[in-house]
Every structure is written in structure tokens, then in C-alpha cells.
Amino acid sequence: MQSVAVKTPTLNDMGGGRPAPLPVRFDDIEQLDDFLTRPSDALVKDLEGLDGDIMLLGVGGKMGPTLARLARNAAPSKRIIGVARFSEAGMRERLEGWGIETITADLLDAGQVNALPKVKNVLFMAGRKFGASDNQSLTWAMNVHSPAIVAEAFRGSRIVAFSTGNIYPLVDVLHQGALETTPPGPRGEYAQSCLGRERMFEYFSGKFATPGRLFRLNYAIDLRYGVLFDLASRVKAGIPIDLSLMGHVNVIWQGDANSQALRCLLHCTTPTSPINISGPETLSVRWLAQELGTRLDVRPNLVGTESQTAWLTNTAEAAKLFGYPEVPLGAMLDWVADWVARDQLSFNKPTKYEVRDGGF
């Protein structure tokens, strides 16, 4: 596919170097996805300095389509290739309509993975979380075996591999979250398999001197899913929110998380190394529910008392590289409350942020 270089509006297109004002609301999915995939000037500049094309493995998940479209908008002269099984109807056609090349492949099949074009830059997004407890062997295959196949096949590429803050132990809510140097303490087989995924990329990175980054993300906020969507939906429906399960969280706008994933391609290390990705604040679930309740004009049904520990990460390293996220928490609260109030589309994929034993 021949790419055509065009000028794409960015989040900073206002003139005078000032950021464009944030939207008040999103009327529909088209407006939402357009905003999620509008690159910042910093992202455009970074990708201009990045050699080679970009491939997204596991592009069919929750974040994959907007990340691929963001890459397309930020780097119009590069090939952007999305790889997945494409089991969701219309997904492949939608990506191709945005100018993204697509390849159907099973990432558990070494032959199919080895047949993929060996581009310089790879984002590995494949994985299994939802329903992980129902089929543990498949969870381990997707989260450990597939990364081993990919890491060996793409030994000559840069690899940014998506991971999760669930690989950390629960930490004291007063201590600003786990650092990248905090020893892992995964609870449950899902988190253990995610640590296994990291170990596979670490092993092959060390063996082949493959540059990379382990992108430990929690939690991305879209209006169709995420911690804020879960809380707003429960507040609106009067469903009890048990603060004793998980009383504190970190969140980041999905557009910011996608941008930082792409920008990590310029900050790969050899061997690969972890980087925590989220918003800078340690957020009280009680406060979030109250703020959403105010916006929805509903008093939240809060029960239980907060624990002194939670899954939290310290994102100082990411902030040093990328600055603070473009979208602030207040805007996310406004947008999610408005979306939920109008019964807009949901992905119907709860984050299960409140699960403390790792049983996803």
C-alpha cells in the first residue's frame, strides 16, 4: 500500500503554541474516536525521527484500533500494519478504511508469525485477561507462549510489549505506588502469566540484543470501558461500590496511553526494561464515585472501608520522558458521566479493578 503524506490536525493545532481547548462532550463514537486518534505535536515529532515502519500485533483488542489510527495520523509516510485474527465483524474493513494495512494471523502459530513482514518497530498488544480464570491454559498460551514466538521472530526489531501493573504486589496507598524496580508479586494466574510474558521478552531481548520496553499500563480510560465507566455505571444504577475491595486506583486517558506507547519506540533499552504508564495521581475510589455522582445527580451507594493497600504504580519515569498526560482527570470525569448518562455504547468489558486476589 502506498502511503500519502498529509497534514493531520494535532492536539496542539491552535496557533501560538497553545494547546487546543478540550471538547466539552462527545456526541457520538465518531467524535470520540476522532479525538482519541488526534496526535500531539510531540508524538508527530517523535515518529518523524523514528526509522522504519510500525506493526501492531493484536490490533483487534480494546486499544488496538485507536492506537493504529493514531499511528497512521501521526506518521503518514510510514506503513502501519495491524495483525490479528480479526474475529470481530467489520474490524478489518474499518482499519483499512483508515489507511492501515491488515494481515490475518494467529499469534500462537509460529509459522504464521515468522511469515509476517519484519518491520523495524513492533507493538505487542496481544493477551488474555477477561475470562482468564475460565481457561487458564489458554491464558498462559496467549500471555507466555505467544510472546516467546514473537520475541524470537522479531529479534531484529524494537519491541514495545504491553504489560500490566498487576504484576506488582499490592502497595501502601501512602507511598505513591510501585516503582519499576519494585520486585514483582503477582496475585493469581492472570498476573503470573503477565509476568511470564515479560520474562519471555526479557529472555529473548538478552539473547538477541533486541531493544524494547515492557509497557506496564493501568488503567486506560475510554468512554466505553475503564474504571471510570465502571464506577459511573454503578453510581447511576445504584449498585453498591465496595470500597474495602479496592479503595484507590491510577487512571490515564487512552489517547495519552496510546501516544506514550508509540513514543516508547524511541526510548527502548537493550535489554528491554519496564516502564510504568498511568496518570500521576493516586485516586480515591470514594472521591471518584462522589464526583461522578455529582455529575449524574445521583448519590453513590458506597459501602465498606478502604484498605491501606492497592495496585498502584509510580509513573515518575514516564513523566520525565513524556511530560504529564494531555487530558486531565476532570475532563475524563465530565466526559464519562455525560456518556453514561446518555446510555451510549459500552464494550461490556468490566475492568474488574476491584479484584484483590487476581481472579480475573
N, C-alpha and C positions, 0 to 999 in steps of 0.2 A: 504494500500500500504506500503510495506517495503522499507524504505529509506536506501541507502547505502552511508556511509561516504567516500567522495573522496576529494582530494585536488583540489580546484578550483583556477585558476590564479586570482590574485588580481591586483588592480591598482598600488600596491607598489612592485610588483614582478620584481625587477631589481638587487637585491643584495645590500648589504651595507647600507640598509635602505633608499636608494634613490628612489623617485617615478619613475615609468616607463615613458618614453617620450610619449607625446600625439601623436595620429595619425595626419598625415598631411591632410588626407581626408578619406572619406568612399566611397568605390566603389559601394556598394550596401546595401540593407536593412539588409542582414545577418551580414555584418561587423558592421553596426550601432547598431543593437540590441545586438550583442555580447559585444560591448564596453559599452553600456548602462547598461548591467547586470553583469558587472565585479565588484565585491565588493572591497572596500578598506580594508586594514588590520584593520582599526578602526571598521568598520562595522562587520567584521568577529569576532573580539574580543568581541564586544558588544553582538552579538547574541549568542556567546558561554556562556555568563553569564546570558542569559535570560532564565527563566524557562518556559516550556510549548511550545506548537505548535502555529502556526500562521494561521489566516484565513483572507482573503481579501474579503470583501463584496462589490460587484460592480466591480469585477475584469475585466469586459469586456470593460471598458472605455479607454480613450487615454493613461493613465498612468498605468492602472492596469496590463496588460500583462508583461511589463518590470519590474514593481515592484515585481510581483510574482516570475518572473525568477531570479531577483536579490536576493530575499529572499532565493530561492532554492539554489542558488550558494553560498550564504554566510552562510547558516545553513543546510548543507547536512544531518544532523542527525535528523532534525525536520520534522514534517508533515507541508507542506504548502498547504493550501486548498483555492481554488478560487471559489467564489459563484457569479452567475449572471443568467440572463435569457438565455444567450448565443444565441441571435438572429442573430449574425454575423456568417455566414458560415465559418467553419473551425477553429473558435477561440478555442472551447473546445478541439479539437484534437491537436492543436498547444500547448496549455498549458500542456496537458497530455504528449505530447512528450518531454517536458522539465522536467518531473517528478513532476508535480503539480497535486494534486488531484482536481477534479472539482465536484461541486454539482449545479444542476439547481434549482433555487428557485426565486420566486417573493418576493422581499423585502417589498412589500406593503401588503402581505398576512401574518398575524400574525401566523397562523397555520404552514405555511412553515418555517418561521423564527424560531419559537420555536422548530421545528423538527431538526434544524441544530445541529451538534456536538458542545458542549460547550467547546471550546478550551480556553486557558488562555489568548491569545493575539489576538486582533481584530483590523484590519484597515478598517474603514468605508469609502468607496470611492464613494458610490452611490450618484447621484444627477442629477439635470437637469438645464442646462444653455442655450444651443443653442436651439432657438425656444421657449424660456421661455415665451415670450410675446404672442405667438400664442395660448397657452393653460395654462392660469395662474393657474387653479385649479389643473392640473396635476403637475405643477411646485411646488406648495405648498404641494401636497401629497407626492411627492418624496423627497422634501427638509425638510419637517417638520414631516409629519405623519410616514414615514418610519423610521427616526431616533428615534422616540418615541418607535416604536415597537422593534427596535434593542436594544436600551438602556435598556429597561426593560428585554428583553430576555437574554441579555448578562451582567446582573448586576454583575456577579461574575468574569468577565474578565477585563483586561486592554483594553481600547478603545482609539485609536488614530483616531479622526474623521477629515476628510478633510473639510476645510472651505476655505474662500477667503478673500483677502484684501478689497474686495468690500463692506464689512460690515462697513468699516470706512468712515468718511466723506472725501471729497477732502481736502488735506492739502497743506500748503505753501511749494513750492518746495525747499526753502532755509532752511527748518527746519528738514531735514533728515528723514522724514516720520513719520507715526503714530506709536506710541508705543502700546504694548499690553494693557496698561492702558488708552489709548485714548478712550473716550466714543464713542460708535457706532453712525453712522449717515448714514444708508443705503439709497441709492437712487434707487427707482424703486422696483418692486415686486420681481425680482430675488434676489437682495441683501437683501431685507427684509426677504424673505423666508430662505436665508442662515443664517441670524441672528436667525431666528426661529429654524433652525436645531441646532445651538449652544445652544440655550435655552433649547431644549429638552434634549440634553446630559448633560447640567448643572443641570437640574432639577432631572433627574434620578441618576446622579452621587451623588448629595447631599442626595437623598432619600435612596440610597442603598450603599453609600460609595464606589462607583465604581471609581477606578483610571483612569485617562485619560488625553488627551491633545487635544486641538482644533487647528488643523494644518492650519493656515491662510496663504495660498500659493498664490503668484503672482510673475512673470508669469513663468511657466516651459517652457524650450526651448528644443524641439526635432527638428530634421531637417525637419520633415514632417508637423509641425504646430508650432504655437507660434508667439510671437510678431516679432522676427527677420525674421521668414519665411514670415509673412505678409508684412513687410517692404521691404524685398528683392524682393518679387514677384511684388510689386507695382513699385519699382525702375526699375526693369527690363522691365516692361510693359509700363513705362512712365505714370502710373496712379498718379494723384496728391495726395500728402500727406498733409493733412490739419493740420498744427501744432497748430492751435487755439483750436482744439478739445482735444487733449492730447499731451502735449509737452514733458513729462517726464515719465519714467517707471522704474521699477525694473525687473530684469530677473535672472533666475538661470537655470543651466543645469539640464535637467530632471533626469539624473542619480544621481546628487547631491541631488535633492529634494526627490527622492525615498529613497536614503540612509538615509537622515535625518528623513524621516517618520518612517522607521524601527527603527532607533536609539532612536526615541522619546518613544518607548515602555519601555525603561529603565529610562525615565525621566517623567513618569506620576505623576500627583498630585491628591490628594483627598481633596476637589472635583476637577474635571477637570478644566484646565486653558488654556488660549490661548498662542500660540507661533507663531511669525511671521517668515515665511520662504521665502527667496528670496536671490538674490545677494546683496552684501553690497553697491553697487554704486547706486546713483541717476543718471539716464542716460538721456541725451538729445536725444529726437527722431530726431531732426535735425542732430545731430552728428552721430547717428546710421545710418541714411539714407545716409549721406555723406560717411561714412566708407564703407557701403555696395556698394554704387555707385562706389567708387574707385576700389573695388574688382571686380565688374561686368563691369567696364569700361563704365558706364552709368551715366550721370548727373541726379540726382534725381529731380523730379518736386515737389518742396516744395512751399506751399502756406500758408498764414496766419501767425499770430504772436502768440508765446507761451503764454498760460495763466500762472498766478502765482500760480495756484493750480493744483494738480494731485492726483491720487490714488497711494500713496507711503507708504511703511512700513519701519520701523527701525528694522533691524534684529540683533541688538547687543546681544540680549539674546540667539539666536540660535548660533551665532558665539562663544559666551562664552562656550556653551555646546559642539559644534561640530567642532569648528575652521572654517576657511574660506572654501568656496567650492573648490573642487579639480580642476574643469575646469574653466579657466579664460575666461573673456569676449572676448579677442582677438581670442582665439581658436573658440569660438562659431561663431563669425563673419566670420572667414575664412571658417568654415565648411558649414554654411548656404548659404553663397554666392556661394560656389562651387556646392552645392546640387541644388540650384535654377538655376544656370547657365546651368546645365546639364538636367534640366527638370525631375528631379527624383520625386518619388512618393510623393503625398500630401494627407493628411487626409481630405482635403477640409473642414476644420472646423476653420474659422477665429476666432481669439481671441476676436475681437471687443474691443480691448484695448482702442480705441479712443472714445467710447461711454461715455458721461459725465452724461446722465440723467438716467442711469441704465436700459435702454430699450433694453434688450438682446433678 
